[in-house]
Amino acid sequence: MLDKLPRPRDPRVLVAHGGDAGVYLLRDDLALVQTVDFFTPIVNDPDAFGRIAAANSLSDIYAMGATPLTALNVAAFPQRGPLDISVLAAILLGGYAKAEEAGVAIIGGHTIDDREPKYGLAVTGVVHPRDLWIKRGARPGDRLVLTKALGTGVLATALKAEMAPPDTEQVLIETCSRLNDRAARAARRVGVHAVTDVTGFGLALHALEILEQSGVGGELWIDRLPVLPGARECLALGLVPGGTHANRDFASPRLRADAALTSDEILLANDAQTSGGLLFAVASEKTEDLLAALVDEGVPVRAVVGRVTEESGVLRLQPGL
């Protein structure tokens, strides 16, 4: 449906619908980058939820190669119970803490009355137009590098069902509240061909975004995918969010899954992520440099998960290289 929306006529709009964030040219050496995201809690701790939601909202700015500057709170909360207003305060304080870590000033916002809490940020950043990252530009032979482990969708579902393995909430908090700023800095140092962040559409669909906009195909190596502790066990129990099934169904016409793969492995490649990592298409000869830069920046997950091929518009899921 989004492809039917009218594109702005203003020639200063560099990126509109279909980008990780919108980009508007202010002058030849400066562009404005804007994004907004918010969602319902995936953990029980309100402060941690605020930090996760803020990190998730900031991720699109990093995925464009930009520097976030300011943000506005976007919140929904029940005006009359059952939650105390202190819960909303804790959510907002968590968001402020994560924004401060990112060097971002929250300068206002808006809250509406809603039975189910929701929170996120509308973020504004800046970038030099020549430094702007987009999804288009991947080339055959490029390696696909992912900077966070998969499985947040199934773990959050297990947590809500009260069937999660021990320490699941802490696992979710640790990975989902981690900013993508360090990964972005590492990639800027080395140089990459295309970038996106992995969120609700899952790894496979986000990879397909890069491949289709670049006019190429690709492979994902399932045994190379980094996976969060407990995620495989939750998959085996059928604790899979509806969004993950929807991702798989939507991607299936463009996916070619090896017969050796299980249905759970295919679902993992399509698991709907919250505040996932960055996905880079990087030249094969620069892959080791990128991995080294990620180590230097302190990024804990650095996985070469696939490669770009000449088979246009097709993503192959394979057990391994």
C-alpha positions as CSV (number, residue, x, y, z in Angstrom):
1,M,0.0,0.0,0.0
2,L,2.8,2.4,0.8
3,D,3.9,2.4,-2.9
4,K,0.6,4.0,-3.7
5,L,1.2,7.0,-1.5
6,P,2.1,10.2,-3.4
7,R,5.7,11.2,-3.3
8,P,6.3,14.8,-2.2
9,R,6.9,17.0,-5.2
10,D,9.5,19.1,-3.4
11,P,12.9,18.3,-5.1
12,R,14.6,18.8,-1.7
13,V,13.0,15.6,-0.5
14,L,15.9,13.1,-1.0
15,V,14.2,10.1,0.7
16,A,10.5,9.6,1.4
17,H,8.4,6.5,1.7
18,G,10.4,3.3,1.7
19,G,13.5,4.7,3.4
20,D,14.4,3.9,7.0
21,A,13.8,7.7,7.6
22,G,12.8,10.7,5.6
23,V,15.6,13.0,4.3
24,Y,15.1,16.7,3.4
25,L,17.9,18.8,1.9
26,L,18.5,22.0,3.8
27,R,21.5,23.1,1.9
28,D,24.2,21.5,-0.3
29,D,26.2,20.3,2.7
30,L,23.4,19.5,5.2
31,A,20.3,17.3,5.2
32,L,17.6,16.8,7.8
33,V,16.7,13.2,8.7
34,Q,13.4,12.4,10.5
35,T,11.8,9.3,11.8
36,V,9.1,8.2,14.2
37,D,8.4,4.8,15.9
38,F,6.4,3.6,18.9
39,F,5.0,0.3,20.2
40,T,3.6,-1.6,23.1
41,P,5.8,-3.0,25.9
42,I,7.8,-6.1,25.3
43,V,9.1,-6.3,28.8
44,N,7.5,-5.8,32.3
45,D,10.0,-3.2,33.6
46,P,8.6,0.2,32.6
47,D,12.0,2.0,32.8
48,A,13.6,-0.7,30.6
49,F,10.6,-0.5,28.2
50,G,11.3,3.2,27.8
51,R,15.0,2.6,27.1
52,I,14.2,-0.1,24.5
53,A,11.6,2.1,22.8
54,A,14.0,5.0,22.6
55,A,16.8,2.9,21.2
56,N,14.5,1.4,18.6
57,S,13.3,4.9,17.5
58,L,16.9,6.1,17.2
59,S,18.0,3.1,15.1
60,D,16.6,4.5,11.8
61,I,18.7,7.6,12.2
62,Y,21.8,5.5,12.5
63,A,20.7,3.3,9.6
64,M,20.8,6.4,7.4
65,G,24.3,7.3,8.5
66,A,23.0,10.4,10.3
67,T,23.6,11.9,13.8
68,P,20.5,12.2,16.0
69,L,20.0,15.6,17.6
70,T,16.5,16.0,19.1
71,A,13.4,14.0,19.8
72,L,9.8,14.3,20.8
73,N,8.0,11.8,23.1
74,V,5.1,9.9,21.6
75,A,3.1,8.1,24.3
76,A,-0.2,6.5,25.0
77,F,-1.4,5.7,28.5
78,P,-4.7,5.0,30.3
79,Q,-6.0,8.1,32.0
80,R,-8.1,6.2,34.5
81,G,-6.3,3.0,35.7
82,P,-5.5,0.2,36.0
83,L,-1.9,1.5,35.8
84,D,-0.6,4.2,38.2
85,I,0.8,7.4,36.6
86,S,4.2,6.4,38.1
87,V,4.4,3.7,35.4
88,L,4.3,6.4,32.7
89,A,6.8,8.5,34.5
90,A,9.2,5.5,34.7
91,I,8.7,4.8,30.9
92,L,9.5,8.4,30.1
93,L,12.5,8.5,32.4
94,G,13.9,5.4,30.7
95,G,13.5,7.1,27.3
96,Y,15.2,10.2,28.6
97,A,18.1,8.1,29.9
98,K,18.7,6.4,26.6
99,A,18.4,9.7,24.7
100,E,21.0,11.2,26.9
101,E,23.3,8.3,26.3
102,A,22.9,9.0,22.5
103,G,23.5,12.7,23.0
104,V,19.9,13.5,22.0
105,A,17.8,16.2,23.6
106,I,14.1,15.3,24.1
107,I,12.4,18.7,23.7
108,G,8.7,17.9,24.1
109,G,6.1,15.4,23.0
110,H,2.4,14.3,23.1
111,T,0.4,11.8,25.1
112,I,-3.0,10.4,24.4
113,D,-5.5,8.4,26.5
114,D,-5.3,4.7,25.5
115,R,-6.0,1.5,27.5
116,E,-2.7,-0.1,26.3
117,P,0.5,1.8,27.0
118,K,2.6,2.7,24.0
119,Y,5.8,4.7,23.7
120,G,8.5,5.9,21.3
121,L,10.2,8.9,19.8
122,A,10.0,11.2,16.8
123,V,13.7,11.8,16.1
124,T,15.4,14.5,14.1
125,G,19.0,14.1,12.9
126,V,21.4,15.6,10.4
127,V,23.8,14.2,7.8
128,H,25.9,15.5,4.9
129,P,24.2,14.4,1.7
130,R,27.3,12.6,0.5
131,D,27.4,10.6,3.7
132,L,23.8,9.5,3.5
133,W,23.3,5.7,3.6
134,I,20.5,4.1,1.6
135,K,19.3,0.6,1.0
136,R,20.3,0.7,-2.7
137,G,23.8,0.0,-3.7
138,A,24.6,-3.7,-2.8
139,R,26.8,-5.5,-5.4
140,P,27.3,-9.1,-6.3
141,G,30.0,-10.6,-4.1
142,D,29.2,-8.3,-1.1
143,R,28.9,-9.9,2.3
144,L,25.9,-9.3,4.5
145,V,27.0,-8.4,8.1
146,L,24.5,-8.3,11.0
147,T,25.2,-6.6,14.4
148,K,22.6,-8.0,16.8
149,A,21.3,-11.5,17.5
150,L,17.9,-12.6,16.3
151,G,14.9,-13.9,18.4
152,T,13.4,-10.9,20.1
153,G,10.0,-11.6,18.6
154,V,9.7,-15.2,20.0
155,L,11.3,-14.3,23.3
156,A,8.8,-11.4,23.9
157,T,6.0,-13.7,23.0
158,A,7.2,-16.3,25.5
159,L,7.5,-13.6,28.1
160,K,3.9,-12.4,27.6
161,A,2.7,-16.0,27.8
162,E,4.7,-16.6,31.0
163,M,6.5,-19.5,29.4
164,A,9.9,-17.8,28.9
165,P,13.2,-19.5,29.9
166,P,14.9,-18.0,33.0
167,D,16.5,-14.5,32.5
168,T,14.6,-13.9,29.2
169,E,13.5,-10.4,30.3
170,Q,17.1,-9.5,31.0
171,V,18.3,-10.9,27.7
172,L,15.6,-8.8,25.9
173,I,16.6,-5.6,27.8
174,E,20.3,-6.0,27.1
175,T,20.0,-6.5,23.4
176,C,17.0,-4.3,22.6
177,S,18.2,-1.3,24.6
178,R,21.7,-1.3,23.0
179,L,22.1,1.6,20.6
180,N,23.3,1.1,17.0
181,D,25.6,4.1,17.2
182,R,28.8,2.1,17.6
183,A,28.0,-0.2,14.7
184,A,27.3,2.8,12.5
185,R,30.6,4.4,13.4
186,A,32.5,1.2,12.5
187,A,30.8,1.0,9.1
188,R,31.5,4.7,8.5
189,R,35.2,4.1,9.1
190,V,35.3,1.2,6.6
191,G,32.8,2.1,4.0
192,V,29.7,0.0,3.1
193,H,27.5,-0.2,0.0
194,A,24.0,-0.5,1.6
195,V,22.5,-0.4,5.1
196,T,19.2,-1.0,6.9
197,D,18.2,-1.8,10.4
198,V,16.4,-5.1,11.2
199,T,13.1,-4.5,13.0
200,G,9.5,-5.7,12.7
201,F,9.8,-7.1,9.2
202,G,12.5,-9.6,10.2
203,L,15.9,-10.3,8.7
204,A,14.7,-11.9,5.5
205,L,12.4,-9.0,4.4
206,H,14.9,-6.4,5.4
207,A,17.6,-8.2,3.4
208,L,15.2,-8.3,0.5
209,E,14.7,-4.6,0.7
210,I,18.4,-4.1,0.1
211,L,18.5,-6.7,-2.7
212,E,15.5,-5.5,-4.6
213,Q,16.4,-1.8,-4.4
214,S,19.9,-2.8,-5.6
215,G,18.7,-5.1,-8.5
216,V,20.5,-8.1,-7.1
217,G,19.8,-11.3,-5.2
218,G,21.3,-12.9,-2.1
219,E,21.9,-15.8,0.3
220,L,21.4,-16.1,4.0
221,W,23.4,-18.8,5.8
222,I,21.1,-20.1,8.5
223,D,23.9,-21.7,10.6
224,R,25.7,-18.3,10.7
225,L,22.7,-16.4,12.2
226,P,23.4,-15.1,15.7
227,V,20.5,-16.3,18.0
228,L,19.6,-15.0,21.4
229,P,19.6,-17.5,24.3
230,G,16.3,-19.3,24.6
231,A,15.0,-18.3,21.2
232,R,15.3,-21.8,19.7
233,E,13.6,-23.4,22.6
234,C,10.7,-20.9,22.3
235,L,10.4,-21.6,18.6
236,A,10.2,-25.4,19.4
237,L,7.3,-24.6,21.8
238,G,5.4,-22.7,19.1
239,L,5.8,-19.4,20.9
240,V,5.9,-17.4,17.6
241,P,4.4,-13.9,17.2
242,G,1.8,-13.3,14.5
243,G,4.1,-10.8,12.8
244,T,6.8,-13.5,12.3
245,H,4.3,-15.7,10.5
246,A,3.1,-12.8,8.4
247,N,6.7,-11.9,7.5
248,R,7.3,-15.4,6.3
249,D,4.2,-15.5,4.2
250,F,4.8,-12.1,2.7
251,A,8.4,-13.0,1.8
252,S,7.8,-16.5,0.6
253,P,7.3,-15.7,-3.1
254,R,10.9,-14.3,-3.1
255,L,12.4,-16.9,-0.8
256,R,14.1,-20.1,-1.9
257,A,14.6,-22.3,1.2
258,D,16.9,-25.3,1.1
259,A,15.0,-28.5,1.6
260,A,17.3,-29.3,4.6
261,L,16.0,-26.4,6.6
262,T,13.3,-26.8,9.2
263,S,10.2,-24.7,9.5
264,D,11.6,-23.2,12.7
265,E,14.8,-22.2,11.0
266,I,12.8,-20.4,8.3
267,L,10.7,-18.7,10.9
268,L,13.9,-17.5,12.7
269,A,15.0,-15.8,9.5
270,N,11.6,-14.0,9.5
271,D,11.2,-13.3,13.2
272,A,9.8,-9.8,13.9
273,Q,12.6,-8.0,15.7
274,T,12.4,-5.1,18.1
275,S,15.4,-2.7,18.1
276,G,17.4,-5.1,16.0
277,G,20.9,-4.6,14.6
278,L,22.2,-3.0,11.5
279,L,22.5,-5.0,8.3
280,F,25.4,-4.0,6.1
281,A,26.2,-5.0,2.5
282,V,30.0,-4.6,2.4
283,A,32.6,-5.4,-0.3
284,S,34.1,-8.9,0.2
285,E,37.6,-7.5,0.5
286,K,36.5,-5.1,3.3
287,T,34.6,-7.6,5.4
288,E,37.5,-8.3,7.7
289,D,38.1,-4.6,8.1
290,L,34.5,-4.1,9.1
291,L,34.6,-6.9,11.6
292,A,37.7,-5.5,13.1
293,A,36.2,-2.0,13.3
294,L,33.1,-3.5,15.0
295,V,35.4,-5.1,17.6
296,D,37.2,-1.8,18.1
297,E,33.9,0.0,18.7
298,G,32.8,-2.6,21.3
299,V,30.0,-4.1,19.2
300,P,29.4,-7.5,20.8
301,V,27.7,-9.2,17.8
302,R,29.4,-9.2,14.4
303,A,28.1,-12.0,12.1
304,V,28.7,-12.5,8.4
305,V,25.3,-14.0,7.6
306,G,25.2,-14.2,3.8
307,R,26.3,-12.7,0.5
308,V,24.9,-10.8,-2.4
309,T,24.5,-12.6,-5.8
310,E,23.5,-11.7,-9.3
311,E,20.1,-13.6,-9.1
312,S,17.9,-10.5,-9.1
313,G,15.0,-10.4,-6.6
314,V,15.6,-13.8,-5.0
315,L,16.8,-14.5,-1.5
316,R,18.0,-18.1,-0.9
317,L,18.0,-19.5,2.6
318,Q,20.8,-22.1,2.9
319,P,22.1,-24.2,5.8
320,G,25.5,-22.7,5.4
321,L,28.1,-21.4,3.1
